[in-house]
Amino acid sequence: MSDNGLFGPDSVTWRVHADPILWVAGLRALLLQAVHPAAMAGVLQHSDFRADPWGRLRRTADYVGVVTFGTTAEVERMGARVRGIHAKVRGTDEATGVSYRADDPELLRWVHCCEVESFLSTYQRATGGLTPDEVDGYYAEQTRAAAVVGLDPLQVPASAEAMRSYFREMRGQTAVDRRARRVASYVLLPPMPRWATWSPARPAWAGVAGLAAALLPPWTRRLYGLPTPPGSTAAATAAVRALNAAMRAAPDRYREGPHLRAARERLAVSPAG
């Protein structure tokens, strides 16, 4: 019997997460997560993000790939590993003196919502491909992913309106301080390998990361002090659509991750046209 894992090829999640534009969405999610002070305290005190930003990005992509496309056993192993790591991460926010722990449901909910809202909104702006019912279906499916990290699926937004309400409620707890700016700088201008110093890699990354910042909600851009002139929202949408079209034109081996390819082989599913 085929093992679809958490979702399966007929899910909205597969449709969204198989799109190559998710790389841009992931960077947007990191920039959005950074405006929560407690979340940033944990990242900076317990993560190797500054020392190895590329490794951190690869591990995050691996996590999303396994949860989306992996077998039931693979998802369970990944969830157990992540929950075990979170159980050990706790400390005190040096800026506020407030204690935190990584398995705090409030922090887990923030990270989850920043991630899935970024994935969905970036995909929509790049393709415009989902109906309102499919958007709600995506958020409902993602409550299963929330359970992987230990959240109660009933306590995370399961529709577009619930997600909008969540962010409206959370805006009073957000701020951009030097820590958020430090993380943002590593997203926008990470240390490059020596071979990339004089190659197109640096300007290409800066362009993609800048696009991720342009796709942030206006209230987040204001926190970062980023300008949002008239027409900038439409310009960012046009840019992400153009980038997505270019990425989709690439051969499958370049635009599909290893977890998606493995799932297609396991389930005998042909690549999308």
Residue pairs with C-beta under 8 A, 6 or more apart in sequence:
2 266
2 267
3 71
3 72
3 73
3 266
4 267
5 68
5 69
5 70
5 71
5 72
5 74
5 75
5 263
6 13
6 67
6 68
6 72
6 75
6 141
6 144
6 145
6 148
7 13
7 14
7 68
7 141
7 144
8 14
8 267
9 263
9 267
9 269
11 141
12 130
12 134
12 137
12 138
12 141
13 68
13 138
13 141
13 142
13 145
14 68
14 69
15 129
15 130
16 22
16 119
16 120
16 123
16 130
16 138
17 64
17 68
17 69
17 119
17 260
18 256
18 260
18 272
19 123
19 126
19 127
19 244
19 248
20 244
20 247
20 248
20 250
20 255
20 256
21 122
21 123
21 126
21 127
21 240
21 243
21 244
21 247
22 64
22 119
22 122
22 123
23 61
23 208
24 122
24 126
24 208
24 211
24 212
24 215
24 240
24 243
25 118
25 119
25 121
25 122
25 123
25 212
26 57
26 60
26 61
26 64
26 115
26 118
26 119
27 187
27 208
27 209
27 212
28 118
28 121
28 122
28 212
28 213
28 215
28 216
29 114
29 115
29 117
29 118
29 119
30 183
30 187
31 184
31 187
31 212
31 213
31 216
31 220
31 224
32 114
32 117
32 118
32 216
32 217
32 220
33 39
33 40
33 110
33 111
33 114
33 115
34 40
34 43
34 176
34 179
34 180
34 183
34 184
35 174
35 175
35 176
35 180
35 220
35 223
35 224
36 107
36 110
36 170
36 173
36 174
37 93
37 95
37 96
37 173
37 174
37 175
37 177
37 179
37 180
38 93
38 96
38 98
38 100
38 104
38 107
39 107
39 110
39 111
40 177
40 179
40 180
40 183
41 91
41 92
41 93
41 94
41 95
41 100
41 179
42 89
42 91
42 100
42 102
42 107
43 49
43 183
44 50
44 179
44 182
44 183
45 91
45 94
46 89
46 91
46 102
47 56
48 55
48 56
49 56
49 183
49 186
50 182
50 186
53 186
53 187
53 190
53 191
54 190
61 257
62 259
63 78
63 82
64 115
65 257
65 258
65 259
65 260
66 74
66 75
66 78
66 259
67 75
67 78
67 79
67 145
67 148
68 145
68 259
68 260
69 259
69 260
69 262
69 263
70 78
70 259
70 263
71 266
75 148
78 148
79 148
79 149
79 150
82 148
82 149
83 103
83 149
83 150
85 102
86 101
86 102
86 103
86 108
86 149
86 150
87 102
87 103
88 102
89 101
89 102
89 103
90 99
90 100
90 101
90 102
91 99
91 100
91 101
92 98
92 99
92 100
93 99
93 100
95 177
95 179
100 107
101 107
102 108
103 150
105 150
105 151
105 152
105 155
108 146
108 149
108 150
108 151
109 146
109 151
109 155
109 156
109 166
110 170
112 142
112 145
112 146
112 149
112 151
112 156
113 156
113 157
113 163
113 166
113 167
116 138
116 139
116 142
116 145
116 163
117 163
117 167
120 130
120 135
120 138
120 139
121 215
122 215
122 240
123 129
123 130
124 130
124 135
125 215
125 236
125 237
125 240
125 241
126 240
126 241
126 243
126 244
127 241
127 244
130 138
132 160
135 160
136 158
136 159
136 160
139 157
139 158
139 159
139 160
139 162
139 163
140 158
140 159
142 156
143 153
143 154
143 156
143 158
144 153
146 152
146 153
146 156
147 153
157 163
157 165
157 166
167 217
171 219
174 220
174 223
175 223
176 223
176 224
176 225
180 224
181 224
184 213
184 224
187 209
187 212
188 206
188 209
188 210
188 213
189 206
189 209
190 205
192 201
192 202
192 205
196 202
208 243
211 236
211 239
211 240
211 243
213 221
213 224
213 226
214 232
214 235
214 236
214 239
215 236
215 240
216 224
216 226
218 228
218 233
221 227
221 228
222 228
247 255
248 255
252 261
252 271
253 261
256 264
256 271
263 269
264 270
264 271
